[in-house]
Amino acid sequence: MTGAGTNSTQPKMEGGPAIVLVRPQLAVNIGMCARAMANFGLSDLRLVAPREGWPRTGAYRKGAYAAAAGAVHLLESARVFASVEEAIADLNFVYAATARERGQGKTILLPRAAMDDTAARMAAGEKHGVLYGPERTGLDNDDVALADAILTFPVNAAYASLNLAQAVLLTAYEYFSAARGQVAPFAAPERSPPAQREMVLSFFEFLEGHLDERGFFRPASKRPVMQRNLRNMFHRMGLTQQDVRTWWGVVVRLVEGEREQAGKIKDE
Amino acid sequence: MTGAGTNSTQPKMEGGPAIVLVRPQLAVNIGMCARAMANFGLSDLRLVAPREGWPRTGAYRKGAYAAAAGAVHLLESARVFASVEEAIADLNFVYAATARERGQGKTILLPRAAMDDTAARMAAGEKHGVLYGPERTGLDNDDVALADAILTFPVNAAYASLNLAQAVLLTAYEYFSAARGQVAPFAAPERSPPAQREMVLSFFEFLEGHLDERGFFRPASKRPVMQRNLRNMFHRMGLTQQDVRTWWGVVVRLVEGEREQAGKIKDE
C-alpha cells in the first residue's frame, strides 16, 4: 500500500472514499471541496440536497467552477441525492465528520487512524464514505446516527472551527498518505553520486596537511578532537563526488592565492 | 510530546514554527493563513514585503480580517519585514515550501517527517520556520537557497496546485499532530462502563436458553459454531452495562409479547 511510486509509475489517481456533502449552503465551498479532492486523487463527490440546488448554469455554477480551479471534472461527475440514506446506500462503512462529541456512543477516530483503516479496507474491495454537514450548523444528530463512526480533527480546542473544504482537505490528505505513502510528487533530483570514502579521506588528508603546515592543530594534545570535529562537519554534509571536487578547489585556491590564467594580465 | 491531554489540561496554544509569507499578493490569503494557523495553535506569522503593503485600515484590512474568521490576534501580531534574510534572522532551521524540485541538491522532506523533527527540536529550544512564496509564482530560487531543506506536499501529481492557505494548513496540522498527538479536541464521552464478563455471559445464557427452547440451534452438530458466531457479534459491539440491560429487555419483550401495563386497556 505505501511508499512506492514516482510520477512515471503512478497509476491514474481516482477512487478513495466518497465525499458526501450534506445540505451544502454555498457553491464556492462545493468548488473548493472539489479542488481539495483533486489535490489528493479523490474522485467520488456526492451532494445531498444542496441548498440552492445543483444547477449547471448561471452565477451559482460560475462560483463553484471558479473555486474548483480546474477540478471541474469532479463537479461534472458529482451525483445529487435527496437524502443521506440514498447517498450512502452502496457504502460499506460511513464516517460522520463532526467537531463535537455527539453523545451517541460511537467510536471516535482521528483522520490518520481512520484513513489508514479505510485505505486498507478499500484496497480489499470495501466502499467507504465521509459525511460533512452544512457550513453553519454541521451534521444533524440524525445524520450522525447513520454513520458507523465519528471522524474528528485534532485541532486547537480554543479555535476549533475548520471550514468545510479544510476538513475535506485533511481527510483527502490522510487517505492519500495512507494509500500511497508520503512521497514527493516529483522524481528525486538528479545529483552527483555520493562520494566514496576513499575520495573523502583523500580530501581530508589534503586539507589537514595544509592546516598542519600552517600550525592550525594546536595545542598538539587537542589535535585528535579538532580533527574529528572538522571531519564530522564534512560528514554531515552528505558529500557528493562533485561536492568533494568543489572543496578541493576551494582549498587549493585558499592555499595558492590568485589563479594564474593564460593570457590574463594581473592588476589589469 | 505526544498523546496526552484533554481540554482541561491543555496549556494555552501558542508557538510552533514561524509561518513566513514571502511577497504575498492577496489580503484574503493572509487572512486564511492566519485562520489555518489558529486552528492548530501556531502564533508566529511573518510577512515579507506584502504586495499591497500591510495597512491596518481600509478594504484591504477588511478582506484579510474577514478571511481570518476570528483569528484576528494573529494578524494584529504579524511582523512585516523588507527581506527574507531579515525575516528569518533569529531562526535556527528554515524550510522552503515548494511544489517543484529546485535542482539545489537540498534535502527534500514531506510534512509528516519534517514536522516530527521540528516539533522535537523546537521542544529542545530551537526556532524553526517555513517560507511560502507568492500565490502565483511560488518562491524564487534565491529564496529557496536561504533554506536548510525543502518542504513539499504529497499530492496527486496530475493536480498538484495547493493554494497558499492549504499548504499552511497541512504544515500546521502536522506540527500540531507531532507536538501533541492526534487526539480529539473534546473530552471522551461519558458512557456507561463496559460490561463485566459475568454480565455478558449471563445474558448469552438467557438468550441462548430461549433460542434452545424454540429449536433455533439446528442441526445439533452446528450448535457450537452457531453459538460462537452469535456471541462474537455481541462481542464486536463492545457492550456497556447499559447495552446489556437494553438487550435483556429486547429479548424479554420478543419472548413475552406485548407488555401488560397497569391501567392500559388492550386494543384501545
Interface residues (C-beta under 8 A of the other chain):
Chain A: N7 Q10 K12 M13 R35 A36 A38 N39 F40 G41 A69 G70 A71 A99 R100 E101 G103 G105 I108 L110 P111 R112 A113 T152 F153 P154 V155 N156 A157 A158 Y159 A160 S161 L162 N163 Q166 L169 L170 Y173 F176 S177 R180 G181 Q182 V183 A184 P185 F186 A187 A188 P189 R191 T240
Chain B: N7 Q10 K12 M13 R35 A36 A38 N39 F40 G41 A69 G70 A71 A99 R100 E101 G103 G105 I108 L110 P111 R112 A113 T152 F153 P154 V155 N156 A157 A158 Y159 A160 S161 L162 N163 Q166 L169 L170 Y173 F176 S177 R180 G181 Q182 V183 A184 P185 F186 A187 A188 P189 R191 T240
